[in-house]
Amino acid sequence: MKLEQAITQRIYDLCKEYEISPNKLASMAGMPAGSLKSIFYGKSKNPGTRTILDLCQALNITIYDFFNDKLFKDEMLEGSY
């Protein structure tokens, strides 16, 4: 699995867990909904750490909480270049 796919899946999973839509999460994080859609549809190949931090703060979780998931424990995880 590629890193950006794991990040996208984690955001999706968190939306389900918190019972909010991606648009609602984007609004809570103070970002345009289009920015999150770009991540979901693969147009954003490298979501920035600031974006992930904003999403975490909107959900009141830490960066550690975000990345402390089985998705990121995959030894086959690869980046895009």
DSSP file (Angstrom, degrees, kcal/mol; ACC not computed):
  #  RESIDUE AA STRUCTURE BP1 BP2  ACC     N-H-->O    O-->H-N    N-H-->O    O-->H-N    TCO  KAPPA ALPHA  PHI   PSI    X-CA   Y-CA   Z-CA
    1    1 A M              0   0    0      0, 0.0    77,-2.1     0, 0.0     2,-0.2   0.000 360.0 360.0 360.0 141.8    0.0    0.0    0.0
    2    2 A K  B  >  -a   78   0A   0     75,-0.2     4,-2.0     1,-0.1     3,-0.5  -0.545 360.0-118.6 -81.9 150.4    1.2    3.5   -0.8
    3    3 A L  H  > S+     0   0    0     75,-3.1     4,-2.5     1,-0.2     5,-0.2   0.899 113.9  52.8 -56.3 -45.0    1.6    6.0    2.1
    4    4 A E  H  > S+     0   0    0     74,-0.2     4,-2.3     1,-0.2    -1,-0.2   0.834 107.9  52.4 -65.2 -29.6   -1.0    8.4    0.6
    5    5 A Q  H  > S+     0   0    0     -3,-0.5     4,-2.5     2,-0.2    -1,-0.2   0.897 109.6  48.8 -68.7 -39.7   -3.5    5.5    0.4
    6    6 A A  H  X S+     0   0    0     -4,-2.0     4,-2.4     2,-0.2    -2,-0.2   0.909 111.9  48.7 -65.2 -41.8   -2.9    4.7    4.0
    7    7 A I  H  X S+     0   0    0     -4,-2.5     4,-2.4     2,-0.2    -2,-0.2   0.929 112.1  48.9 -63.4 -45.1   -3.4    8.4    5.0
    8    8 A T  H  X S+     0   0    0     -4,-2.3     4,-2.4     1,-0.2    -2,-0.2   0.921 112.3  48.3 -60.2 -44.8   -6.6    8.6    2.9
    9    9 A Q  H  X S+     0   0    0     -4,-2.5     4,-2.9     1,-0.2    -1,-0.2   0.890 110.1  52.2 -63.5 -39.8   -7.9    5.4    4.5
   10   10 A R  H  X S+     0   0    0     -4,-2.4     4,-2.5     2,-0.2    -1,-0.2   0.918 110.1  47.9 -64.2 -43.2   -7.1    6.7    8.0
   11   11 A I  H  X S+     0   0    0     -4,-2.4     4,-2.3     2,-0.2    -2,-0.2   0.934 113.2  48.7 -62.3 -44.9   -8.9    9.9    7.4
   12   12 A Y  H  X S+     0   0    0     -4,-2.4     4,-2.1     1,-0.2    -2,-0.2   0.926 111.5  49.5 -59.3 -46.0  -11.9    8.0    6.1
   13   13 A D  H  X S+     0   0    0     -4,-2.9     4,-2.7     1,-0.2    -1,-0.2   0.891 110.0  51.0 -61.8 -40.2  -11.8    5.6    9.1
   14   14 A L  H  X S+     0   0    0     -4,-2.5     4,-2.7     2,-0.2    -1,-0.2   0.882 107.0  53.7 -66.2 -37.6  -11.7    8.6   11.5
   15   15 A C  H  <>S+     0   0    0     -4,-2.3     5,-2.5     2,-0.2     4,-0.5   0.927 111.9  45.3 -61.6 -43.3  -14.7   10.2    9.8
   16   16 A K  H ><5S+     0   0    0     -4,-2.1     3,-0.7     3,-0.2    -2,-0.2   0.924 112.8  50.9 -63.7 -43.8  -16.6    7.0   10.3
   17   17 A E  H 3<5S+     0   0    0     -4,-2.7    -2,-0.2     1,-0.2    -1,-0.2   0.896 117.1  38.7 -61.5 -41.0  -15.4    6.7   13.9
   18   18 A Y  T 3<5S-     0   0    0     -4,-2.7    -1,-0.2    -5,-0.1    -2,-0.2   0.413 109.2-125.3 -91.2   1.9  -16.5   10.2   14.7
   19   19 A E  T < 5 +     0   0    0     -3,-0.7     2,-0.3    -4,-0.5    -3,-0.2   0.913  66.9 125.4  54.7  49.1  -19.6    9.9   12.6
   20   20 A I      < -     0   0    0     -5,-2.5    -1,-0.2    -6,-0.1    -2,-0.1  -0.939  60.3-114.7-131.7 156.7  -18.9   13.0   10.5
   21   21 A S     >  -     0   0    0     -2,-0.3     4,-2.4     1,-0.1     5,-0.2  -0.490  30.0-112.3 -83.2 159.2  -18.6   13.5    6.8
   22   22 A P  H  > S+     0   0    0      0, 0.0     4,-2.6     0, 0.0     5,-0.2   0.872 120.4  55.0 -57.3 -36.4  -15.3   14.5    5.1
   23   23 A N  H  > S+     0   0    0      2,-0.2     4,-2.2     1,-0.2     5,-0.1   0.904 107.6  48.8 -63.7 -40.5  -16.9   17.9    4.3
   24   24 A K  H  > S+     0   0    0      2,-0.2     4,-2.7     1,-0.2    -1,-0.2   0.912 110.8  50.4 -65.0 -42.4  -17.7   18.4    8.0
   25   25 A L  H  X S+     0   0    0     -4,-2.4     4,-2.1     2,-0.2    -2,-0.2   0.923 109.5  50.6 -61.7 -44.1  -14.1   17.4    9.0
   26   26 A A  H  <>S+     0   0    0     -4,-2.6     5,-2.7     1,-0.2     4,-0.5   0.923 111.6  48.4 -59.0 -44.2  -12.7   19.9    6.5
   27   27 A S  H ><5S+     0   0    0     -4,-2.2     3,-1.1     1,-0.2    -2,-0.2   0.914 110.5  50.5 -62.0 -44.2  -14.9   22.6    7.9
   28   28 A M  H 3<5S+     0   0    0     -4,-2.7    -1,-0.2     1,-0.3    -2,-0.2   0.839 111.2  49.6 -62.1 -33.1  -13.9   21.7   11.5
   29   29 A A  T 3<5S-     0   0    0     -4,-2.1    -1,-0.3    -5,-0.2    -2,-0.2   0.485 114.4-118.1 -86.3  -3.4  -10.2   21.9   10.4
   30   30 A G  T < 5S+     0   0    0     -3,-1.1    -3,-0.2    -4,-0.5    -2,-0.1   0.825  73.1 121.8  72.7  31.5  -10.7   25.3    8.7
   31   31 A M  S   <S-     0   0    0     -5,-2.7    -1,-0.3    -6,-0.2    -2,-0.1  -0.893  71.3 -92.9-124.1 156.0   -9.8   24.1    5.3
   32   32 A P    >>  -     0   0    0      0, 0.0     3,-1.3     0, 0.0     4,-1.0  -0.390  31.2-126.5 -63.7 142.6  -11.7   24.1    2.0
   33   33 A A  H 3> S+     0   0    0      1,-0.3     4,-2.3     2,-0.2     3,-0.2   0.833 109.4  65.4 -58.3 -31.9  -13.6   20.9    1.4
   34   34 A G  H 3> S+     0   0    0      1,-0.2     4,-2.1     2,-0.2    -1,-0.3   0.807  94.1  58.8 -61.7 -30.4  -11.8   20.7   -2.0
   35   35 A S  H <> S+     0   0    0     -3,-1.3     4,-1.2     2,-0.2    -1,-0.2   0.919 109.5  42.3 -65.7 -43.1   -8.5   20.2   -0.2
   36   36 A L  H  X S+     0   0    0     -4,-1.0     4,-2.4    -3,-0.2    -2,-0.2   0.875 111.8  55.0 -71.3 -36.9   -9.8   17.1    1.6
   37   37 A K  H  X S+     0   0    0     -4,-2.3     4,-2.7     1,-0.2     6,-0.3   0.877 102.7  57.6 -62.2 -36.6  -11.4   15.9   -1.6
   38   38 A S  H  <>S+     0   0    0     -4,-2.1     6,-2.2     1,-0.2     5,-1.5   0.874 108.5  46.0 -61.3 -37.0   -8.1   16.2   -3.4
   39   39 A I  H ><5S+     0   0    0     -4,-1.2     3,-1.1     4,-0.2    -2,-0.2   0.931 113.6  48.9 -68.9 -45.9   -6.6   13.8   -0.8
   40   40 A F  H 3<5S+     0   0    0     -4,-2.4    -2,-0.2     1,-0.3    -1,-0.2   0.850 114.3  44.7 -64.2 -35.8   -9.5   11.4   -1.1
   41   41 A Y  T 3<5S-     0   0    0     -4,-2.7    -1,-0.3    -5,-0.2    -2,-0.2   0.297 114.7-111.5 -95.9  10.4   -9.4   11.3   -4.9
   42   42 A G  T < 5S+     0   0    0     -3,-1.1    -3,-0.2     2,-0.2    -4,-0.1   0.561  85.6 118.0  78.1   7.8   -5.7   11.0   -5.2
   43   43 A K      < +     0   0    0     -5,-1.5     2,-0.9    -6,-0.3    -4,-0.2   0.823  69.3  62.2 -75.5 -30.5   -5.0   14.4   -6.6
   44   44 A S        -     0   0    0     -6,-2.2    -1,-0.2     1,-0.2    -2,-0.2  -0.845  66.9-179.5 -95.3 103.5   -2.9   15.3   -3.6
   45   45 A K  S    S+     0   0    0     -2,-0.9    35,-0.2     1,-0.3   -41,-0.2   0.669  75.2  32.3 -79.4 -17.2   -0.1   12.8   -3.7
   46   46 A N  S    S-     0   0    0     -3,-0.1    -1,-0.3   -42,-0.1     2,-0.1  -0.636  74.9-156.4-143.7  80.2    1.6   14.1   -0.6
   47   47 A P        -     0   0    0      0, 0.0     5,-0.0     0, 0.0   -40,-0.0  -0.391  30.8-118.7 -59.4 127.4   -0.7   15.5    2.1
   48   48 A G     >  -     0   0    0     -2,-0.1     4,-2.1     1,-0.1     5,-0.2  -0.203  10.5-118.1 -69.8 157.1    1.4   17.8    4.2
   49   49 A T  H  > S+     0   0    0      1,-0.2     4,-2.7     2,-0.2     5,-0.2   0.843 115.7  57.7 -63.0 -32.6    2.1   17.4    7.9
   50   50 A R  H  > S+     0   0    0      2,-0.2     4,-2.6     1,-0.2    -1,-0.2   0.907 105.9  49.5 -64.4 -40.4    0.3   20.7    8.5
   51   51 A T  H  > S+     0   0    0      2,-0.2     4,-2.2     1,-0.2    -2,-0.2   0.929 112.5  46.9 -62.9 -45.4   -2.8   19.4    6.9
   52   52 A I  H  X S+     0   0    0     -4,-2.1     4,-2.5     1,-0.2    -2,-0.2   0.905 111.7  51.3 -64.3 -40.9   -2.7   16.2    8.9
   53   53 A L  H  X S+     0   0    0     -4,-2.7     4,-2.8     2,-0.2     5,-0.2   0.918 108.6  51.4 -61.6 -43.4   -2.1   18.3   12.1
   54   54 A D  H  X S+     0   0    0     -4,-2.6     4,-2.0     1,-0.2    -1,-0.2   0.905 111.1  47.9 -60.2 -41.6   -5.1   20.5   11.3
   55   55 A L  H  X S+     0   0    0     -4,-2.2     4,-1.6     2,-0.2    -1,-0.2   0.915 112.0  49.9 -65.4 -42.1   -7.3   17.4   10.9
   56   56 A C  H  X>S+     0   0    0     -4,-2.5     5,-2.6     1,-0.2     4,-0.7   0.924 110.3  49.3 -61.8 -44.9   -6.0   15.9   14.1
   57   57 A Q  H ><5S+     0   0    0     -4,-2.8     3,-0.6     1,-0.2    -1,-0.2   0.878 107.8  54.7 -64.1 -36.6   -6.6   19.1   16.0
   58   58 A A  H 3<5S+     0   0    0     -4,-2.0    -1,-0.2     1,-0.2    -2,-0.2   0.856 114.1  41.2 -63.5 -33.6  -10.2   19.3   14.6
   59   59 A L  H 3<5S-     0   0    0     -4,-1.6    -1,-0.2    -3,-0.2    -2,-0.2   0.461 112.5-121.4 -91.1  -2.7  -10.8   15.8   16.0
   60   60 A N  T <<5S+     0   0    0     -4,-0.7     2,-0.3    -3,-0.6    -3,-0.2   0.900  71.9 122.8  60.7  43.1   -8.9   16.5   19.2
   61   61 A I      < -     0   0    0     -5,-2.6    -1,-0.3    -6,-0.1     2,-0.2  -0.848  60.0-113.2-124.8 165.6   -6.4   13.7   18.7
   62   62 A T     >  -     0   0    0     -2,-0.3     4,-2.0     1,-0.1     5,-0.1  -0.519  26.6-111.4 -93.9 165.2   -2.6   13.8   18.5
   63   63 A I  H  > S+     0   0    0      1,-0.2     4,-2.5     2,-0.2     5,-0.2   0.893 122.3  57.1 -58.5 -39.5   -0.4   13.1   15.5
   64   64 A Y  H  > S+     0   0    0      1,-0.2     4,-1.9     2,-0.2    -1,-0.2   0.923 104.7  50.5 -57.7 -44.9    0.6   10.0   17.4
   65   65 A D  H  4 S+     0   0    0      1,-0.2    -1,-0.2     2,-0.2    -2,-0.2   0.888 109.7  51.9 -60.2 -39.0   -3.0    8.9   17.5
   66   66 A F  H  < S+     0   0    0     -4,-2.0    -2,-0.2     1,-0.2    -1,-0.2   0.954 118.5  33.9 -62.4 -50.9   -3.4    9.4   13.8
   67   67 A F  H  < S+     0   0    0     -4,-2.5     2,-2.1     1,-0.2     5,-0.2   0.582  94.0  91.4 -86.0  -9.9   -0.4    7.3   12.8
   68   68 A N     <  +     0   0    0     -4,-1.9     2,-0.3    -5,-0.2    -1,-0.2  -0.478  67.7 110.1 -83.6  69.5   -0.8    4.8   15.6
   69   69 A D  S >  S-     0   0    0     -2,-2.1     3,-1.8     1,-0.0     4,-0.3  -0.974  83.1-111.1-143.3 151.7   -2.9    2.5   13.4
   70   70 A K  G >  S+     0   0    0     -2,-0.3     3,-1.4     1,-0.3     4,-0.4   0.759 110.8  71.5 -57.8 -25.8   -2.4   -0.8   11.8
   71   71 A L  G >  S+     0   0    0      1,-0.3     3,-0.5     2,-0.2    -1,-0.3   0.839 100.9  44.7 -57.8 -33.1   -2.3    0.9    8.4
   72   72 A F  G <  S+     0   0    0     -3,-1.8    -1,-0.3    -5,-0.2    -2,-0.2   0.383  99.7  69.6 -96.5   3.4    1.1    2.4    9.2
   73   73 A K  G <   +     0   0    0     -3,-1.4     2,-0.4    -4,-0.3    -1,-0.2   0.433  68.5 119.2 -96.5  -1.3    2.5   -0.8   10.6
   74   74 A D    X   -     0   0    0     -3,-0.5     3,-1.8    -4,-0.4    -3,-0.0  -0.513  56.5-153.0 -68.9 119.3    2.6   -2.5    7.2
   75   75 A E  T 3  S+     0   0    0     -2,-0.4    -1,-0.2     1,-0.3    -3,-0.0   0.688  95.1  59.6 -67.7 -16.4    6.2   -3.4    6.3
   76   76 A M  T 3  S+     0   0    0      2,-0.1    -1,-0.3   -74,-0.0    -2,-0.1   0.366  74.4 130.5 -92.5   5.0    5.2   -3.1    2.6
   77   77 A L    <   -     0   0    0     -3,-1.8     2,-0.3   -75,-0.1   -75,-0.2  -0.363  37.4-175.0 -60.0 132.5    4.2    0.6    3.0
   78   78 A E  B     -a    2   0A   0    -77,-2.1   -75,-3.1    -2,-0.1   -74,-0.2  -0.949  19.1-129.1-134.7 153.6    5.8    2.6    0.3
   79   79 A G        -     0   0    0     -2,-0.3     2,-0.4   -77,-0.2   -33,-0.1  -0.459  24.0-115.9 -92.1 168.8    6.0    6.3   -0.7
   80   80 A S              0   0    0    -35,-0.2    -1,-0.0    -2,-0.1   -35,-0.0  -0.864 360.0 360.0-105.3 142.2    5.3    7.9   -4.0
   81   81 A Y              0   0    0     -2,-0.4    -1,-0.1     0, 0.0    -2,-0.0   0.343 360.0 360.0-129.7 360.0    8.0    9.6   -5.9
